[in-house]
Amino acid sequence: MIVLRDKYEIVSTGKSRCPSDYHVTFRMNDKCNLSCEYCRWYDGDNYKHPMETLDALFAFFSMMGYKNVTLYFHGGEATIHPKILDTLTHIRRLESEYNIKTYVEYQTNLAYSLDTLRNILPYIDMLSISYHYIDLVRTDNHDIFVDNFNYLKENGIQIERFDIMLENVEDDQIQTFYNNILWFLGYKGIVDSEMIHGFCKYSKNPITKQKHIDFYNKYNKTEQKYRVDGVEYNTNDLFEQGLNCEGCRCNAGTNDIMLNADGNVFACGVEMTYWRMGCKDSIKPITNILTDVNHKRTLKMRTMMKTICRYDYCGGDFYIQKWK
């Protein structure tokens, strides 16, 4: 475990994260059409009030005088939510109504129809894709993923981030897996791409892990880097070794929040995960912007505060500043 004792510096997160006054990780659901072994969010529910939640959020943005904001769609898989298209069009109406430049970054697994992809693309500023080979094959969605990727490629649509999960692929499929990845990476419209192996499980298959590391070292395109007390790490290092920030101050919850489409606001992914899973050491949401009449004041106060981390593991919000 890497323990933060003094200073955490973000060296590089690639080119794709755009600066804005306020960054919201917006979650439409705890549900996905894949069920990868390293993810919890596949068998939950769709949140029922995405548009009402956004109405309250933009009213807060207006009160704060923000000129540009980022909404980062994360999941689950937002695309399978029955209100996804209505929600995306609603964001553009709110953007126009409040005159607040709104960057929509959309994280997706591409495991849905081409018509669906065509429908949502006009509302997305930054497309981020994750490649989950094992579950795409298991659910007969791999060909759909390739067809959708081909559409993006043939139409010159930029992919801001292409995250590749180096999973515990069966030995007789590894070469096919690698060939697929190299074909994807041949697309020049990819801005940033990082291969992730640090949180995949290889306890029974160390040979595959070493093959993946060798493949990563040879072909990985973008490496996000962080410095902890003067020592440099990449994303896989932090996932694999773990980052303990307990007792540290963090910018999570100030101008960078996690918002579920039921109105609940959290400082970061760990707080949200512990709350949703009902863990005994969970922290209640910062506020609920649908039910708390004082939510604007609460969120405004949080912009002037720092979160004191209670957890000995940072769940992946590595791009947020931290220090003792």
C-alpha positions as a printed Julia matrix, in Angstrom:
324×3 Matrix{Float64}:
   0.0     0.0     0.0
   1.26    3.46   -0.96
   0.67    5.83    1.97
   0.44    9.57    1.31
   2.45   11.34    4.0
   2.9    14.83    2.59
   2.2    15.72   -1.04
   0.3    14.19   -3.96
   0.99   15.73   -7.36
  -0.81   15.09  -10.64
   1.97   14.91  -13.21
  -0.08   14.09  -16.31
  -3.63   12.91  -17.05
  -3.3    13.08  -20.82
  -4.83   15.65  -23.16
  -8.51   14.88  -22.9
  -9.64   16.37  -19.56
 -10.82   19.91  -20.27
 -10.61   22.62  -17.59
 -13.93   23.94  -16.29
 -15.33   25.82  -13.31
 -17.07   22.72  -11.94
 -16.79   19.02  -12.74
 -19.66   16.61  -12.09
 -19.47   12.85  -12.47
 -23.1    12.17  -13.35
 -24.44    8.66  -12.84
 -27.72    7.68  -14.51
 -27.76    4.17  -13.08
 -26.1     1.32  -11.2
 -26.93   -0.93  -14.12
 -25.0    -2.21  -17.14
 -25.45   -4.59  -20.06
 -22.04   -6.11  -19.18
 -20.99   -7.61  -15.84
 -17.2    -7.42  -15.68
 -15.53   -9.12  -12.72
 -13.84   -5.91  -11.56
 -17.0    -3.75  -11.55
 -19.9    -3.54   -9.08
 -22.32   -1.55  -11.19
 -24.18   -3.99  -13.41
 -27.22   -5.38  -11.55
 -28.63   -2.26   -9.93
 -31.36    0.12  -11.01
 -31.87    3.07  -13.31
 -32.26    6.29  -11.31
 -35.67    7.81  -11.94
 -35.08   11.58  -11.91
 -32.18   12.55  -14.2
 -33.81   15.66  -15.68
 -35.11   16.97  -12.35
 -31.64   16.43  -10.88
 -30.08   18.42  -13.72
 -32.62   21.24  -13.29
 -31.5    21.67   -9.69
 -27.84   21.36  -10.63
 -27.99   24.11  -13.28
 -29.82   26.42  -10.86
 -26.84   25.95   -8.52
 -24.4    26.63  -11.38
 -26.27   29.85  -12.14
 -26.21   30.98   -8.51
 -22.43   30.42   -8.44
 -21.87   32.33  -11.68
 -20.11   29.45  -13.43
 -19.31   30.06  -17.1
 -18.34   26.5   -18.1
 -18.94   23.12  -16.5
 -18.25   19.47  -17.29
 -20.77   16.65  -16.96
 -18.98   13.32  -17.06
 -21.45   10.49  -17.69
 -20.34    7.4   -15.83
 -22.07    4.24  -14.74
 -23.16    1.57  -14.97
 -23.85    2.18  -18.64
 -25.82    5.39  -19.14
 -26.87    4.42  -22.67
 -29.23    1.67  -21.47
 -31.22    4.14  -19.34
 -34.66    4.63  -20.97
 -34.38    8.41  -20.54
 -30.83    8.83  -21.88
 -31.73   10.69  -25.08
 -34.25   12.92  -23.29
 -31.6    13.67  -20.67
 -28.95   14.63  -23.23
 -31.33   16.92  -25.11
 -32.42   18.42  -21.78
 -28.82   19.3   -20.96
 -28.54   21.28  -24.19
 -31.75   23.16  -23.35
 -30.37   24.02  -19.91
 -27.05   25.05  -21.43
 -28.87   27.52  -23.68
 -31.27   28.72  -20.99
 -28.54   29.5   -18.46
 -25.85   30.45  -20.99
 -23.37   28.08  -19.33
 -20.98   26.23  -21.63
 -21.5    22.57  -20.81
 -18.97   19.93  -21.84
 -20.55   16.5   -21.95
 -18.0    13.72  -21.57
 -19.59   10.34  -22.13
 -18.09    7.1   -20.87
 -19.47    4.05  -22.67
 -18.89    0.38  -23.52
 -20.35    0.69  -27.08
 -22.4    -2.48  -26.55
 -25.64   -1.3   -28.13
 -27.15   -0.67  -31.54
 -25.59    1.6   -34.12
 -28.84    3.57  -34.28
 -28.53    4.33  -30.57
 -24.96    5.5   -31.04
 -25.97    7.76  -33.93
 -28.76    9.26  -31.8
 -26.59   10.21  -28.81
 -23.45   11.39  -30.61
 -24.73   14.9   -31.54
 -25.07   15.75  -27.84
 -21.61   14.54  -26.77
 -18.49   16.73  -26.72
 -15.99   14.12  -25.53
 -16.49   10.43  -26.21
 -14.69    8.03  -23.86
 -14.79    4.31  -24.56
 -13.83    1.3   -22.44
 -12.98   -2.03  -24.07
 -14.1    -5.04  -22.0
 -13.2    -8.0   -24.18
 -14.31  -10.89  -21.95
 -17.85   -9.67  -21.33
 -18.3    -8.36  -24.86
 -17.59  -11.88  -26.11
 -19.65  -13.57  -23.38
 -22.73  -11.45  -24.17
 -22.31  -11.69  -27.97
 -21.68   -7.94  -28.13
 -18.12   -7.95  -29.48
 -19.17   -7.69  -33.12
 -21.51   -4.84  -32.17
 -18.61   -3.05  -30.44
 -16.44   -3.46  -33.57
 -19.23   -2.23  -35.86
 -19.75    0.85  -33.7
 -16.02    1.51  -33.54
 -15.87    1.18  -37.33
 -18.64    3.77  -37.65
 -16.67    6.21  -35.49
 -13.53    5.54  -37.5
 -15.17    5.85  -40.92
 -16.8     9.15  -39.93
 -13.68   10.61  -38.33
 -15.31   10.98  -34.91
 -12.73   11.75  -32.24
 -12.38    9.44  -29.24
 -11.05   11.44  -26.3
 -10.21    8.41  -24.18
  -9.98    4.75  -25.11
  -9.4     2.68  -21.98
  -8.41   -0.94  -22.56
  -8.97   -3.48  -19.82
  -6.17   -6.06  -19.91
  -8.31   -8.79  -18.44
  -7.69  -12.4   -17.47
  -8.28  -13.61  -21.03
  -8.05  -17.34  -21.74
  -4.68  -18.34  -23.16
  -6.08  -19.49  -26.48
  -7.72  -16.05  -27.0
  -4.83  -13.8   -26.01
  -3.42  -13.3   -29.5
  -6.88  -12.47  -30.88
  -7.32  -10.06  -27.96
  -3.99   -8.36  -28.7
  -4.7    -8.18  -32.43
  -8.02   -6.46  -31.7
  -6.32   -3.89  -29.49
  -3.66   -3.08  -32.07
  -6.34   -2.64  -34.71
  -8.26   -0.21  -32.47
  -5.09    1.73  -31.64
  -4.42    2.18  -35.33
  -7.2     4.76  -35.42
  -5.58    8.19  -35.39
  -8.74    9.77  -33.96
  -7.92    8.47  -30.48
  -6.53   11.27  -28.3
  -5.62    9.33  -25.14
  -5.54    5.59  -24.55
  -4.4     3.71  -21.48
  -4.29   -0.02  -20.86
  -5.46   -0.96  -17.36
  -4.3    -4.15  -15.66
  -3.81   -3.01  -12.07
  -7.22   -4.05  -10.72
  -7.77   -7.2   -12.77
  -7.37  -10.54  -10.97
  -4.56  -12.85  -12.06
  -3.97  -14.82   -8.84
  -4.42  -18.14  -10.68
  -2.79  -17.0   -13.9
   0.47  -15.05  -13.35
   1.71  -15.94  -16.84
  -1.14  -13.96  -18.41
  -0.37  -11.01  -16.16
   3.24  -10.94  -17.3
   2.18  -11.19  -20.95
  -0.14   -8.24  -20.42
   2.58   -6.19  -18.74
   4.97   -6.91  -21.62
   2.22   -5.93  -24.1
   1.51   -2.76  -22.11
   5.18   -1.78  -22.06
   5.41   -2.19  -25.83
   2.12   -0.73  -27.06
   0.47    1.46  -24.41
  -0.26    4.91  -25.86
  -0.92    7.24  -22.93
   0.36    6.88  -19.38
  -1.23    8.95  -16.67
   1.32    9.79  -14.0
   1.21   10.89  -10.38
   3.85   11.76   -7.79
   3.41   10.68   -4.17
   5.95   12.17   -1.75
   8.41   12.58   -4.61
   7.98    9.06   -6.07
   6.32    8.77   -9.5
   3.59    6.2   -10.19
   1.22    5.44  -13.06
  -2.47    4.5   -12.86
  -1.77    0.77  -12.76
   0.68    1.22   -9.89
  -1.96    3.01   -7.83
  -4.67    0.48   -8.6
  -2.43   -2.51   -7.92
  -0.64   -1.27   -4.82
  -3.47    0.85   -3.45
  -3.31    4.51   -2.42
  -3.96    5.25    1.24
  -5.01    8.9     1.73
  -6.65    8.49    5.12
  -6.51   11.78    7.05
  -5.44   13.75    3.98
  -7.16   16.82    2.59
  -8.63   16.41   -0.89
 -10.28   18.66   -3.45
 -13.0    16.06   -3.94
 -16.34   17.61   -3.06
 -15.23   21.19   -3.71
 -15.55   21.86   -7.44
 -15.47   18.16   -8.31
 -18.44   16.06   -7.17
 -20.22   12.8    -7.89
 -23.97   13.12   -8.48
 -26.45   10.3    -8.88
 -29.64   10.93  -10.84
 -31.68   10.56   -7.65
 -30.23   13.83   -6.35
 -27.64   12.38   -3.97
 -24.27   14.18   -3.98
 -20.97   12.59   -2.9
 -17.43   13.89   -2.69
 -15.94   10.98   -4.59
 -16.41    7.46   -5.89
 -15.38    5.74   -2.66
 -17.94    7.68   -0.61
 -20.65    6.86   -3.16
 -19.7     3.18   -3.36
 -19.63    2.66    0.41
 -23.02    4.39    0.75
 -24.66    2.43   -2.08
 -23.31   -0.87   -0.75
 -24.49   -0.15    2.79
 -21.04   -0.5     4.36
 -20.92    0.12    8.1
 -18.32    2.9     7.78
 -20.15    4.72    4.98
 -20.66    8.48    4.96
 -24.04   10.01    4.21
 -24.38   12.04    1.0
 -23.25   15.65    1.19
 -26.79   16.66    0.24
 -29.68   15.68   -2.0
 -30.42   18.42   -4.51
 -33.99   17.18   -5.02
 -35.11   16.94   -1.39
 -32.83   19.28    0.61
 -34.09   22.87    0.48
 -30.63   24.04    1.6
 -28.68   22.13   -1.04
 -27.38   25.26   -2.81
 -25.96   26.67    0.4
 -24.45   23.3     1.28
 -22.75   22.92   -2.1
 -21.54   26.52   -2.02
 -19.99   25.96    1.42
 -18.27   22.83    0.11
 -16.52   24.85   -2.6
 -14.66   26.62    0.21
 -13.78   23.45    2.14
 -11.59   20.41    1.68
 -12.65   16.84    2.23
 -10.75   14.99    4.94
 -10.42   11.46    3.62
 -11.67    8.73    5.98
 -10.63    5.81    3.83
  -7.37    3.91    3.43
  -8.0     3.29   -0.28
  -8.55    5.81   -3.07
 -10.93    4.15   -5.5
  -9.69    5.77   -8.68
 -10.19    9.53   -8.32
  -6.49    9.97   -8.94
  -6.95   13.16  -10.97
  -8.09   15.12   -7.87
  -5.49   17.02   -5.84
  -4.64   15.65   -2.37
  -2.23   16.64    0.4
  -1.61   16.37    4.13
